[in-house]
Amino acid sequence: MSLFDFIDEKKNVPLAERMRPRTLDEVYGQQHLIGSGKLLRRAIQADQLTSSIFYGPPGCGKTSLAFVIAQMTKAAFVRMNAVTSGVSDVRDVLKDAKERRTLYGKSTYLLLDECHRWNKAQSDSILPAIEEGLIKFIGSTTENPMISMTPAFVSRCRVFQFLPLENADVESALRAALADKERGLALMNVHVDDDALQHLVTVANGDVRMALNALELAVLSTPTSTAGIHITLPIAEDSIQKPVLRCDETLFYDMLSAFCKSMRGSDSDAALLWFSRLLYAGADPRMLARRIIAHASEDVGMANPIAMLQAVAASQALEMVGMPEARLSLSQAIIAVCESPKSNSVVVAMAAAQADAETGRFGAVPMHLRDTHYKGHERLGYGQGYLYPHDFPGHYVKQNYMPEGWEDTVYYRPGDLGFEKDIVKKKEHHE
């Protein structure tokens, strides 16, 4: 390769790649992991890092920290991607690692991007090498490894959770790229308006890679004038897309859980926000409608029976008018569930009755409750002694409806809020 080829190749490397940190002090954020005195920092500095999994959102520095480790360690460093590598690739790495250790006494780090993509066979193929210390594994993933990876694999690694970068960290990364003459954009005489820079920071939402890519696109697509390259807010807006909500399986269920718990917790604002985020991420609105109906019974129940009607009506509106108009009906139902008095008496009663039903230890149906629609029932004694409630004042008469042995069983215990207060008074009156 000639010098000119090297220069051209370096130019074609994306800005985000060129600006990767080279030392621990250049890594942005993650001070809970690599701050002064923290375990991960001490392990890296002592070259004693054991097999680990770096878990966190895109652009927060997982791979960058792995590259810093590669710069600082005395071991060999091999990088693979779980999407493109297979068991045969693992065997080659392990073979080289064994020769390296035997001939030179040198250990090997294996960085595996998207490590959650490995299946069980691929994961199992490397477990013995991790156990005997032939390689030190560093996995990088955006998905919760406790869910997306095999337990046997995770148990042999220490999991470090990375957090989204703060806006200040992203801004620092952008300003460093603008000021860097060797790897950044300083030689291109770039001037970025403050509001344009802040727009890139805000929309990137903690993803420094997205911010750097947008800055580079803005610079490369803007004509150069005698004053240099001037990046204004409109240019910045054109250069960075509206943030796409990353919604893997773990995040989807986390957001759905937050949505349900917000309704249960009577927080309309939070419930509407999670509802909107789920829709933005592509969730099926019919699934969300089903959850609203379920919580209208589970968390409101008889404290406000109207909440169920609101929820069902919103579901019907969704089928009749479709989206996006049905967002109004669904939002109304969400607010109705949130702002209703709460009671879990329905779900408690249902669960208790279901548990008893599954034991199969019921007595016979009492004679006075048995079917009497056919001729000759009276010869069997069926229906005898039954009291017809509408023949009595208040359309109520106290009699046993339970099977033998269950006469004193109580499942439904009304709460003390909303409509259930009236139910309590009625039950007390009938005692």
Contacts in CASP RR format, 6 or more apart in sequence:
PFRMAT RR
TARGET T0000
AUTHOR 0000-0000-0000
METHOD contacts of the structure
MODEL  1
MSLFDFIDEKKNVPLAERMRPRTLDEVYGQQHLIGSGKLLRRAIQADQLT
SSIFYGPPGCGKTSLAFVIAQMTKAAFVRMNAVTSGVSDVRDVLKDAKER
RTLYGKSTYLLLDECHRWNKAQSDSILPAIEEGLIKFIGSTTENPMISMT
PAFVSRCRVFQFLPLENADVESALRAALADKERGLALMNVHVDDDALQHL
VTVANGDVRMALNALELAVLSTPTSTAGIHITLPIAEDSIQKPVLRCDET
LFYDMLSAFCKSMRGSDSDAALLWFSRLLYAGADPRMLARRIIAHASEDV
GMANPIAMLQAVAASQALEMVGMPEARLSLSQAIIAVCESPKSNSVVVAM
AAAQADAETGRFGAVPMHLRDTHYKGHERLGYGQGYLYPHDFPGHYVKQN
YMPEGWEDTVYYRPGDLGFEKDIVKKKEHHE
1 9 0 8 1.000
10 18 0 8 1.000
14 212 0 8 1.000
14 213 0 8 1.000
14 216 0 8 1.000
15 177 0 8 1.000
15 184 0 8 1.000
15 185 0 8 1.000
15 212 0 8 1.000
15 213 0 8 1.000
15 215 0 8 1.000
15 216 0 8 1.000
16 208 0 8 1.000
16 209 0 8 1.000
16 212 0 8 1.000
16 213 0 8 1.000
16 216 0 8 1.000
18 183 0 8 1.000
18 184 0 8 1.000
19 173 0 8 1.000
19 176 0 8 1.000
19 177 0 8 1.000
19 180 0 8 1.000
19 183 0 8 1.000
19 184 0 8 1.000
19 212 0 8 1.000
20 63 0 8 1.000
20 64 0 8 1.000
20 67 0 8 1.000
21 27 0 8 1.000
21 28 0 8 1.000
21 64 0 8 1.000
21 65 0 8 1.000
21 67 0 8 1.000
21 68 0 8 1.000
22 68 0 8 1.000
22 71 0 8 1.000
23 68 0 8 1.000
23 71 0 8 1.000
23 72 0 8 1.000
24 34 0 8 1.000
24 41 0 8 1.000
24 44 0 8 1.000
24 45 0 8 1.000
24 68 0 8 1.000
24 72 0 8 1.000
26 68 0 8 1.000
27 34 0 8 1.000
27 61 0 8 1.000
27 64 0 8 1.000
27 65 0 8 1.000
27 68 0 8 1.000
28 61 0 8 1.000
28 165 0 8 1.000
28 169 0 8 1.000
28 170 0 8 1.000
28 172 0 8 1.000
28 173 0 8 1.000
28 208 0 8 1.000
29 163 0 8 1.000
29 165 0 8 1.000
29 166 0 8 1.000
29 169 0 8 1.000
30 60 0 8 1.000
30 61 0 8 1.000
30 65 0 8 1.000
30 162 0 8 1.000
30 163 0 8 1.000
31 38 0 8 1.000
32 38 0 8 1.000
32 163 0 8 1.000
33 39 0 8 1.000
33 40 0 8 1.000
33 41 0 8 1.000
33 160 0 8 1.000
33 162 0 8 1.000
34 40 0 8 1.000
34 41 0 8 1.000
34 44 0 8 1.000
34 65 0 8 1.000
35 41 0 8 1.000
40 49 0 8 1.000
40 160 0 8 1.000
43 49 0 8 1.000
43 50 0 8 1.000
44 68 0 8 1.000
44 69 0 8 1.000
44 72 0 8 1.000
44 73 0 8 1.000
45 72 0 8 1.000
47 72 0 8 1.000
47 73 0 8 1.000
47 74 0 8 1.000
47 75 0 8 1.000
49 69 0 8 1.000
49 73 0 8 1.000
49 136 0 8 1.000
49 138 0 8 1.000
50 136 0 8 1.000
50 157 0 8 1.000
50 158 0 8 1.000
51 130 0 8 1.000
51 135 0 8 1.000
51 136 0 8 1.000
51 137 0 8 1.000
51 138 0 8 1.000
51 156 0 8 1.000
51 157 0 8 1.000
51 158 0 8 1.000
52 137 0 8 1.000
52 138 0 8 1.000
52 139 0 8 1.000
52 157 0 8 1.000
52 158 0 8 1.000
52 159 0 8 1.000
52 160 0 8 1.000
53 115 0 8 1.000
53 138 0 8 1.000
53 139 0 8 1.000
53 140 0 8 1.000
53 141 0 8 1.000
53 145 0 8 1.000
53 149 0 8 1.000
53 154 0 8 1.000
53 157 0 8 1.000
53 158 0 8 1.000
53 159 0 8 1.000
53 160 0 8 1.000
54 62 0 8 1.000
54 65 0 8 1.000
54 66 0 8 1.000
54 138 0 8 1.000
54 139 0 8 1.000
54 140 0 8 1.000
54 141 0 8 1.000
54 160 0 8 1.000
54 162 0 8 1.000
55 62 0 8 1.000
55 141 0 8 1.000
55 142 0 8 1.000
55 143 0 8 1.000
55 144 0 8 1.000
55 145 0 8 1.000
55 159 0 8 1.000
55 160 0 8 1.000
55 161 0 8 1.000
55 162 0 8 1.000
56 62 0 8 1.000
56 141 0 8 1.000
56 142 0 8 1.000
56 161 0 8 1.000
56 162 0 8 1.000
56 163 0 8 1.000
57 142 0 8 1.000
57 162 0 8 1.000
57 164 0 8 1.000
57 206 0 8 1.000
57 207 0 8 1.000
57 246 0 8 1.000
58 142 0 8 1.000
58 207 0 8 1.000
58 209 0 8 1.000
58 210 0 8 1.000
58 246 0 8 1.000
59 165 0 8 1.000
59 206 0 8 1.000
59 207 0 8 1.000
59 208 0 8 1.000
59 209 0 8 1.000
59 210 0 8 1.000
60 162 0 8 1.000
60 163 0 8 1.000
60 164 0 8 1.000
60 165 0 8 1.000
60 206 0 8 1.000
60 207 0 8 1.000
60 208 0 8 1.000
61 162 0 8 1.000
61 165 0 8 1.000
61 208 0 8 1.000
62 140 0 8 1.000
62 141 0 8 1.000
62 162 0 8 1.000
63 111 0 8 1.000
63 113 0 8 1.000
63 140 0 8 1.000
66 79 0 8 1.000
66 111 0 8 1.000
66 138 0 8 1.000
66 139 0 8 1.000
66 140 0 8 1.000
69 77 0 8 1.000
69 109 0 8 1.000
69 138 0 8 1.000
70 77 0 8 1.000
70 109 0 8 1.000
70 111 0 8 1.000
73 109 0 8 1.000
74 106 0 8 1.000
75 106 0 8 1.000
75 107 0 8 1.000
75 108 0 8 1.000
75 109 0 8 1.000
75 136 0 8 1.000
76 96 0 8 1.000
76 97 0 8 1.000
76 100 0 8 1.000
76 106 0 8 1.000
76 107 0 8 1.000
76 108 0 8 1.000
76 109 0 8 1.000
77 108 0 8 1.000
77 109 0 8 1.000
77 111 0 8 1.000
78 93 0 8 1.000
78 96 0 8 1.000
78 97 0 8 1.000
78 108 0 8 1.000
78 109 0 8 1.000
78 110 0 8 1.000
78 111 0 8 1.000
79 110 0 8 1.000
79 111 0 8 1.000
79 112 0 8 1.000
79 113 0 8 1.000
80 89 0 8 1.000
80 93 0 8 1.000
80 110 0 8 1.000
80 111 0 8 1.000
80 112 0 8 1.000
80 113 0 8 1.000
81 112 0 8 1.000
81 113 0 8 1.000
81 114 0 8 1.000
82 112 0 8 1.000
82 113 0 8 1.000
82 114 0 8 1.000
82 115 0 8 1.000
82 116 0 8 1.000
82 117 0 8 1.000
82 118 0 8 1.000
82 122 0 8 1.000
83 114 0 8 1.000
83 117 0 8 1.000
85 112 0 8 1.000
85 122 0 8 1.000
86 122 0 8 1.000
87 121 0 8 1.000
87 122 0 8 1.000
87 125 0 8 1.000
90 122 0 8 1.000
90 125 0 8 1.000
90 126 0 8 1.000
91 125 0 8 1.000
93 108 0 8 1.000
93 110 0 8 1.000
93 135 0 8 1.000
94 126 0 8 1.000
94 129 0 8 1.000
94 134 0 8 1.000
94 135 0 8 1.000
96 108 0 8 1.000
97 107 0 8 1.000
97 108 0 8 1.000
97 110 0 8 1.000
97 129 0 8 1.000
97 134 0 8 1.000
97 135 0 8 1.000
98 134 0 8 1.000
100 106 0 8 1.000
100 107 0 8 1.000
100 108 0 8 1.000
101 107 0 8 1.000
101 108 0 8 1.000
101 134 0 8 1.000
107 133 0 8 1.000
107 135 0 8 1.000
107 136 0 8 1.000
108 134 0 8 1.000
108 135 0 8 1.000
108 136 0 8 1.000
109 135 0 8 1.000
109 136 0 8 1.000
109 137 0 8 1.000
109 138 0 8 1.000
110 126 0 8 1.000
110 135 0 8 1.000
110 136 0 8 1.000
110 137 0 8 1.000
110 138 0 8 1.000
111 138 0 8 1.000
111 139 0 8 1.000
111 140 0 8 1.000
112 118 0 8 1.000
112 137 0 8 1.000
112 138 0 8 1.000
112 139 0 8 1.000
112 140 0 8 1.000
113 139 0 8 1.000
113 140 0 8 1.000
114 140 0 8 1.000
114 141 0 8 1.000
114 142 0 8 1.000
115 139 0 8 1.000
115 140 0 8 1.000
115 141 0 8 1.000
115 145 0 8 1.000
115 149 0 8 1.000
116 141 0 8 1.000
116 142 0 8 1.000
116 143 0 8 1.000
116 145 0 8 1.000
116 148 0 8 1.000
116 149 0 8 1.000
118 149 0 8 1.000
118 153 0 8 1.000
120 150 0 8 1.000
123 149 0 8 1.000
123 150 0 8 1.000
123 152 0 8 1.000
123 153 0 8 1.000
124 150 0 8 1.000
124 152 0 8 1.000
126 135 0 8 1.000
126 137 0 8 1.000
127 152 0 8 1.000
127 153 0 8 1.000
127 156 0 8 1.000
128 134 0 8 1.000
129 135 0 8 1.000
130 137 0 8 1.000
130 156 0 8 1.000
130 157 0 8 1.000
131 156 0 8 1.000
137 157 0 8 1.000
139 157 0 8 1.000
141 148 0 8 1.000
141 149 0 8 1.000
142 246 0 8 1.000
142 248 0 8 1.000
143 248 0 8 1.000
143 249 0 8 1.000
143 250 0 8 1.000
144 250 0 8 1.000
145 154 0 8 1.000
145 157 0 8 1.000
145 159 0 8 1.000
146 154 0 8 1.000
146 159 0 8 1.000
147 249 0 8 1.000
147 250 0 8 1.000
148 249 0 8 1.000
148 250 0 8 1.000
164 205 0 8 1.000
164 206 0 8 1.000
164 207 0 8 1.000
165 206 0 8 1.000
165 207 0 8 1.000
165 208 0 8 1.000
166 206 0 8 1.000
167 201 0 8 1.000
167 202 0 8 1.000
167 206 0 8 1.000
169 206 0 8 1.000
169 208 0 8 1.000
170 200 0 8 1.000
170 201 0 8 1.000
170 204 0 8 1.000
170 206 0 8 1.000
170 207 0 8 1.000
170 208 0 8 1.000
170 211 0 8 1.000
171 197 0 8 1.000
171 198 0 8 1.000
171 201 0 8 1.000
173 208 0 8 1.000
173 211 0 8 1.000
173 212 0 8 1.000
174 192 0 8 1.000
174 197 0 8 1.000
174 200 0 8 1.000
174 201 0 8 1.000
174 211 0 8 1.000
174 212 0 8 1.000
174 215 0 8 1.000
175 197 0 8 1.000
177 183 0 8 1.000
177 184 0 8 1.000
177 185 0 8 1.000
177 212 0 8 1.000
177 215 0 8 1.000
178 184 0 8 1.000
178 185 0 8 1.000
178 186 0 8 1.000
178 190 0 8 1.000
178 192 0 8 1.000
178 215 0 8 1.000
179 186 0 8 1.000
180 186 0 8 1.000
181 187 0 8 1.000
185 215 0 8 1.000
185 216 0 8 1.000
185 219 0 8 1.000
188 219 0 8 1.000
188 224 0 8 1.000
188 228 0 8 1.000
188 229 0 8 1.000
189 224 0 8 1.000
189 227 0 8 1.000
189 228 0 8 1.000
189 229 0 8 1.000
190 219 0 8 1.000
190 228 0 8 1.000
190 229 0 8 1.000
190 231 0 8 1.000
191 227 0 8 1.000
191 228 0 8 1.000
191 229 0 8 1.000
191 230 0 8 1.000
191 231 0 8 1.000
192 215 0 8 1.000
192 218 0 8 1.000
192 231 0 8 1.000
192 236 0 8 1.000
193 230 0 8 1.000
193 231 0 8 1.000
193 232 0 8 1.000
193 233 0 8 1.000
193 236 0 8 1.000
195 233 0 8 1.000
196 218 0 8 1.000
196 231 0 8 1.000
196 232 0 8 1.000
196 233 0 8 1.000
196 235 0 8 1.000
196 236 0 8 1.000
197 231 0 8 1.000
197 236 0 8 1.000
199 233 0 8 1.000
199 236 0 8 1.000
199 237 0 8 1.000
199 240 0 8 1.000
200 211 0 8 1.000
200 214 0 8 1.000
200 215 0 8 1.000
200 218 0 8 1.000
200 236 0 8 1.000
200 239 0 8 1.000
200 240 0 8 1.000
201 211 0 8 1.000
203 210 0 8 1.000
203 214 0 8 1.000
203 240 0 8 1.000
203 241 0 8 1.000
203 242 0 8 1.000
203 243 0 8 1.000
204 210 0 8 1.000
204 211 0 8 1.000
204 214 0 8 1.000
204 240 0 8 1.000
204 243 0 8 1.000
205 243 0 8 1.000
210 240 0 8 1.000
210 243 0 8 1.000
211 240 0 8 1.000
214 236 0 8 1.000
214 239 0 8 1.000
214 240 0 8 1.000
215 231 0 8 1.000
215 239 0 8 1.000
217 239 0 8 1.000
217 240 0 8 1.000
218 231 0 8 1.000
218 235 0 8 1.000
218 236 0 8 1.000
218 238 0 8 1.000
218 239 0 8 1.000
219 229 0 8 1.000
219 231 0 8 1.000
221 235 0 8 1.000
221 239 0 8 1.000
222 229 0 8 1.000
222 230 0 8 1.000
222 231 0 8 1.000
222 235 0 8 1.000
223 229 0 8 1.000
245 277 0 8 1.000
245 280 0 8 1.000
245 281 0 8 1.000
247 255 0 8 1.000
247 281 0 8 1.000
247 282 0 8 1.000
251 281 0 8 1.000
252 278 0 8 1.000
252 281 0 8 1.000
252 283 0 8 1.000
255 274 0 8 1.000
255 277 0 8 1.000
255 278 0 8 1.000
255 281 0 8 1.000
256 274 0 8 1.000
256 278 0 8 1.000
256 283 0 8 1.000
256 291 0 8 1.000
258 270 0 8 1.000
258 274 0 8 1.000
259 271 0 8 1.000
259 274 0 8 1.000
259 275 0 8 1.000
259 278 0 8 1.000
259 288 0 8 1.000
259 291 0 8 1.000
260 291 0 8 1.000
260 295 0 8 1.000
262 270 0 8 1.000
262 271 0 8 1.000
262 274 0 8 1.000
262 338 0 8 1.000
263 271 0 8 1.000
263 292 0 8 1.000
263 295 0 8 1.000
263 299 0 8 1.000
263 334 0 8 1.000
263 337 0 8 1.000
263 338 0 8 1.000
264 295 0 8 1.000
264 298 0 8 1.000
264 299 0 8 1.000
264 342 0 8 1.000
265 299 0 8 1.000
265 338 0 8 1.000
265 342 0 8 1.000
266 338 0 8 1.000
266 339 0 8 1.000
266 342 0 8 1.000
267 338 0 8 1.000
268 334 0 8 1.000
268 335 0 8 1.000
268 338 0 8 1.000
268 339 0 8 1.000
271 334 0 8 1.000
271 335 0 8 1.000
271 337 0 8 1.000
271 338 0 8 1.000
272 331 0 8 1.000
272 334 0 8 1.000
272 335 0 8 1.000
275 288 0 8 1.000
275 330 0 8 1.000
275 331 0 8 1.000
275 334 0 8 1.000
278 288 0 8 1.000
279 285 0 8 1.000
279 288 0 8 1.000
279 327 0 8 1.000
285 318 0 8 1.000
285 323 0 8 1.000
285 326 0 8 1.000
285 327 0 8 1.000
285 330 0 8 1.000
286 315 0 8 1.000
286 318 0 8 1.000
288 330 0 8 1.000
289 311 0 8 1.000
289 314 0 8 1.000
289 315 0 8 1.000
289 318 0 8 1.000
289 330 0 8 1.000
289 333 0 8 1.000
290 315 0 8 1.000
292 311 0 8 1.000
292 314 0 8 1.000
292 315 0 8 1.000
292 330 0 8 1.000
292 333 0 8 1.000
292 334 0 8 1.000
292 337 0 8 1.000
293 308 0 8 1.000
293 311 0 8 1.000
293 312 0 8 1.000
293 315 0 8 1.000
295 311 0 8 1.000
295 337 0 8 1.000
296 307 0 8 1.000
296 308 0 8 1.000
296 310 0 8 1.000
296 311 0 8 1.000
296 312 0 8 1.000
296 333 0 8 1.000
296 336 0 8 1.000
296 337 0 8 1.000
297 308 0 8 1.000
297 346 0 8 1.000
297 347 0 8 1.000
298 344 0 8 1.000
298 346 0 8 1.000
298 347 0 8 1.000
299 337 0 8 1.000
299 342 0 8 1.000
299 343 0 8 1.000
299 344 0 8 1.000
300 307 0 8 1.000
300 308 0 8 1.000
300 337 0 8 1.000
300 340 0 8 1.000
300 341 0 8 1.000
300 342 0 8 1.000
300 343 0 8 1.000
301 307 0 8 1.000
301 308 0 8 1.000
301 343 0 8 1.000
301 345 0 8 1.000
301 346 0 8 1.000
302 343 0 8 1.000
302 345 0 8 1.000
302 346 0 8 1.000
302 414 0 8 1.000
302 419 0 8 1.000
302 420 0 8 1.000
302 423 0 8 1.000
303 340 0 8 1.000
303 341 0 8 1.000
303 342 0 8 1.000
303 343 0 8 1.000
303 345 0 8 1.000
303 415 0 8 1.000
303 417 0 8 1.000
303 418 0 8 1.000
303 419 0 8 1.000
303 420 0 8 1.000
304 340 0 8 1.000
304 341 0 8 1.000
304 418 0 8 1.000
304 419 0 8 1.000
305 419 0 8 1.000
306 336 0 8 1.000
306 340 0 8 1.000
307 333 0 8 1.000
307 336 0 8 1.000
307 337 0 8 1.000
307 340 0 8 1.000
310 332 0 8 1.000
310 333 0 8 1.000
310 336 0 8 1.000
310 337 0 8 1.000
311 333 0 8 1.000
311 336 0 8 1.000
311 337 0 8 1.000
313 329 0 8 1.000
313 333 0 8 1.000
314 326 0 8 1.000
314 329 0 8 1.000
314 330 0 8 1.000
314 332 0 8 1.000
314 333 0 8 1.000
315 333 0 8 1.000
317 326 0 8 1.000
317 329 0 8 1.000
317 330 0 8 1.000
318 326 0 8 1.000
318 329 0 8 1.000
318 330 0 8 1.000
321 329 0 8 1.000
341 417 0 8 1.000
341 418 0 8 1.000
341 420 0 8 1.000
342 417 0 8 1.000
343 414 0 8 1.000
343 415 0 8 1.000
343 417 0 8 1.000
343 418 0 8 1.000
343 420 0 8 1.000
345 412 0 8 1.000
345 413 0 8 1.000
345 414 0 8 1.000
345 415 0 8 1.000
345 420 0 8 1.000
346 412 0 8 1.000
348 411 0 8 1.000
348 413 0 8 1.000
349 411 0 8 1.000
349 412 0 8 1.000
349 413 0 8 1.000
350 411 0 8 1.000
352 411 0 8 1.000
353 411 0 8 1.000
356 406 0 8 1.000
356 409 0 8 1.000
362 403 0 8 1.000
362 406 0 8 1.000
363 403 0 8 1.000
363 404 0 8 1.000
363 405 0 8 1.000
363 406 0 8 1.000
364 403 0 8 1.000
364 404 0 8 1.000
365 403 0 8 1.000
366 400 0 8 1.000
366 401 0 8 1.000
366 402 0 8 1.000
366 403 0 8 1.000
366 404 0 8 1.000
367 381 0 8 1.000
367 382 0 8 1.000
367 383 0 8 1.000
367 384 0 8 1.000
367 385 0 8 1.000
368 383 0 8 1.000
368 384 0 8 1.000
368 385 0 8 1.000
368 386 0 8 1.000
368 387 0 8 1.000
368 399 0 8 1.000
369 383 0 8 1.000
369 386 0 8 1.000
369 401 0 8 1.000
370 377 0 8 1.000
370 380 0 8 1.000
370 382 0 8 1.000
370 383 0 8 1.000
371 377 0 8 1.000
371 382 0 8 1.000
372 378 0 8 1.000
372 382 0 8 1.000
372 383 0 8 1.000
377 383 0 8 1.000
378 384 0 8 1.000
386 399 0 8 1.000
387 397 0 8 1.000
387 399 0 8 1.000
389 395 0 8 1.000
389 396 0 8 1.000
389 397 0 8 1.000
391 397 0 8 1.000
396 430 0 8 1.000
398 430 0 8 1.000
400 407 0 8 1.000
402 409 0 8 1.000
414 420 0 8 1.000
414 421 0 8 1.000
414 423 0 8 1.000
414 424 0 8 1.000
414 427 0 8 1.000
415 421 0 8 1.000
415 424 0 8 1.000
416 424 0 8 1.000
END
